[in-house]
């Protein structure tokens, strides 16, 4: 038999073995369960309470409505919270996820990259990945805020810095733990030269 035919047969044998190996491996891969449809009222969902930390947040409690654990969505994350008058969402940016904020009631002042303006009930704020944002309730009414992310990630930060509502909050979030939670949640808090800062 000619040498080139032998080498060709060897390649086919090797390739065939690799394909068979892949098929065997693929059969052992587990897939995520199918998402579960949900219908949630205003005060339904996973209610969580923030642990105390150095920098205050806009509110003490929030809802996780839809994520990998609630509804089983592998592709998005949605939550809601009420922000009292004077409440401030500190300046931050999300690394790798777009976000949409929906102001359902009340009024606020928003800082978004180089933009700054007042927003009111019904307003929508689109926050592309890696864009600095902050929001302050400047009115006399509590803001009902919904937030939707294009991919999971920030849900990890929110769980990392909170406990289920009703559990006793015993320990503060240390600086080191906060940084670790930022990393888990694909988010960065703090000042950035050239970005707007809340007043």
C-alpha positions as CSV (number, residue, x, y, z in Angstrom):
1,X,0.0,0.0,0.0
2,X,1.3,3.5,-0.8
3,X,2.5,5.6,2.1
4,X,0.1,8.5,1.5
5,X,-2.8,6.1,1.6
6,X,-1.6,4.7,5.0
7,X,-1.2,8.1,6.5
8,X,-4.6,9.1,5.2
9,X,-6.1,6.0,6.8
10,X,-4.3,6.8,10.1
11,X,-5.8,10.3,10.0
12,X,-9.3,9.0,9.5
13,X,-8.8,6.5,12.3
14,X,-7.5,9.3,14.7
15,X,-10.2,11.7,13.6
16,X,-12.9,9.1,14.0
17,X,-11.6,8.3,17.5
18,X,-11.7,12.0,18.4
19,X,-15.2,12.3,17.2
20,X,-16.3,9.2,19.1
21,X,-14.6,10.6,22.2
22,X,-16.5,13.9,21.8
23,X,-19.8,12.1,21.4
24,X,-19.1,10.2,24.6
25,X,-18.2,13.4,26.4
26,X,-21.2,15.3,25.1
27,X,-23.5,12.7,26.6
28,X,-22.1,13.4,30.1
29,X,-22.7,17.2,29.9
30,X,-25.5,18.4,32.1
31,X,-27.8,21.2,30.9
32,X,-29.6,23.8,33.0
33,X,-33.3,23.0,33.6
34,X,-35.8,24.8,31.4
35,X,-36.9,28.2,32.7
36,X,-40.2,28.4,34.7
37,X,-42.7,31.0,33.6
38,X,-43.5,33.4,36.4
39,X,-46.3,36.0,37.1
40,X,-45.2,38.3,40.0
41,X,-47.2,41.0,41.7
42,X,-45.4,44.2,43.0
43,X,-44.5,42.6,46.4
44,X,-43.7,39.1,45.1
45,X,-40.2,37.7,44.5
46,X,-37.1,37.0,46.6
47,X,-37.1,39.8,49.2
48,X,-33.6,40.5,50.5
49,X,-32.1,42.9,53.1
50,X,-28.7,44.7,52.6
51,X,-26.0,44.1,55.1
52,X,-24.5,47.3,56.6
53,X,-21.4,48.6,54.9
54,X,-19.2,51.7,54.8
55,X,-21.0,53.3,51.8
56,X,-24.7,53.4,52.2
57,X,-27.1,52.2,49.5
58,X,-30.4,53.7,48.3
59,X,-32.6,51.4,50.3
60,X,-32.4,48.6,52.9
61,X,-34.4,46.0,50.9
62,X,-34.9,44.9,47.3
63,X,-36.5,42.2,45.3
64,X,-34.8,39.7,43.0
65,X,-37.6,39.0,40.6
66,X,-36.1,36.8,37.8
67,X,-32.6,35.3,37.6
68,X,-31.0,31.9,37.5
69,X,-32.6,30.9,40.8
70,X,-36.0,32.5,40.4
71,X,-37.5,31.3,37.1
72,X,-34.3,29.7,36.0
73,X,-33.3,32.4,33.4
74,X,-29.8,31.8,32.2
75,X,-29.9,35.0,30.1
76,X,-31.2,37.9,32.1
77,X,-31.7,39.3,35.6
78,X,-34.5,41.5,36.9
79,X,-35.2,43.1,40.2
80,X,-37.0,46.0,41.9
81,X,-36.7,48.3,44.9
82,X,-38.3,51.3,46.6
83,X,-36.0,54.3,47.1
84,X,-37.0,56.8,49.8
85,X,-36.7,60.5,49.3
86,X,-33.0,61.4,49.5
87,X,-31.9,57.9,48.7
88,X,-28.9,57.6,46.5
89,X,-27.7,54.7,44.2
90,X,-23.9,55.2,44.5
91,X,-21.8,55.8,41.4
92,X,-20.9,52.4,39.7
93,X,-20.6,50.6,36.4
94,X,-21.4,47.1,35.3
95,X,-18.7,45.1,33.5
96,X,-20.2,43.0,30.7
97,X,-23.9,43.6,31.1
98,X,-26.2,46.3,29.8
99,X,-28.9,47.6,32.2
100,X,-32.2,49.3,31.9
101,X,-33.7,51.3,34.8
102,X,-37.5,51.9,34.8
103,X,-38.7,54.7,37.1
104,X,-42.2,53.5,37.9
105,X,-43.1,56.3,40.4
106,X,-41.5,59.4,41.8
107,X,-38.7,61.6,40.4
108,X,-34.9,61.5,40.5
109,X,-31.8,63.1,39.3
110,X,-29.7,60.8,37.1
111,X,-26.0,60.9,36.2
112,X,-25.1,58.7,33.2
113,X,-21.6,58.9,31.7
114,X,-21.4,62.6,30.7
115,X,-25.2,63.2,30.8
116,X,-27.1,64.6,33.8
117,X,-30.8,65.3,34.1
118,X,-34.0,65.0,36.1
119,X,-36.3,62.0,35.4
120,X,-39.8,61.2,36.3
121,X,-42.3,58.4,36.5
122,X,-42.3,56.4,33.3
123,X,-38.7,57.3,32.5
124,X,-36.4,54.6,31.1
125,X,-32.6,54.8,31.5
126,X,-30.4,52.6,29.2
127,X,-27.0,52.0,30.7
128,X,-24.5,50.3,28.3
129,X,-21.9,48.0,29.8
130,X,-18.9,49.9,31.4
131,X,-20.9,53.2,31.7
132,X,-20.8,55.1,35.1
133,X,-24.2,55.7,36.5
134,X,-25.8,57.2,39.7
135,X,-29.3,58.1,40.7
136,X,-30.8,60.1,43.6
137,X,-34.4,60.5,44.7
138,X,-34.8,64.2,44.6
139,X,-38.6,64.3,45.2
140,X,-40.9,63.9,48.2
141,X,-42.3,60.6,46.9
142,X,-40.7,57.1,47.2
143,X,-39.4,55.9,43.8
144,X,-40.5,52.5,42.7
145,X,-37.6,51.3,40.5
146,X,-37.3,48.2,38.3
147,X,-34.0,47.1,36.9
148,X,-33.3,44.7,34.1
149,X,-29.9,43.3,33.0
150,X,-29.0,41.7,29.7
151,X,-27.1,38.9,31.4
152,X,-26.6,37.5,34.9
153,X,-23.8,38.8,37.1
154,X,-25.0,41.6,39.3
155,X,-27.3,39.2,41.0
156,X,-24.2,37.6,42.5
157,X,-23.1,41.0,44.0
158,X,-26.6,41.7,45.4
159,X,-26.8,38.3,47.1
160,X,-23.2,38.6,48.3
161,X,-24.0,41.8,50.2
162,X,-27.4,40.9,51.6
163,X,-29.4,38.2,53.4
164,X,-32.9,36.9,52.9
165,X,-35.4,39.4,54.5
166,X,-36.2,38.3,58.0
167,X,-32.8,36.8,58.7
168,X,-30.8,38.7,61.3
169,X,-28.2,40.9,59.8
170,X,-25.3,40.3,62.1
171,X,-22.1,41.5,60.3
172,X,-21.0,44.4,58.2
173,X,-19.6,43.9,54.8
174,X,-15.9,44.5,55.2
175,X,-13.8,46.4,52.6
176,X,-12.2,43.2,51.5
177,X,-15.5,41.3,51.3
178,X,-17.0,44.2,49.3
179,X,-14.2,44.0,46.7
180,X,-14.7,40.3,46.5
181,X,-18.5,40.8,46.0
182,X,-17.7,43.4,43.2
183,X,-15.6,40.8,41.4
184,X,-18.3,38.1,41.7
185,X,-20.9,40.6,40.5
186,X,-19.0,42.1,37.6
187,X,-19.4,45.6,39.0
188,X,-17.2,48.4,40.1
189,X,-18.1,51.2,42.6
190,X,-16.3,54.4,43.2
191,X,-15.0,57.5,41.5
192,X,-13.5,57.7,38.0
193,X,-11.7,60.8,36.7
194,X,-13.8,62.6,34.1
195,X,-17.1,60.9,35.1
196,X,-20.0,62.8,36.7
197,X,-20.3,62.6,40.5
198,X,-23.4,62.9,42.5
199,X,-23.9,66.2,44.3
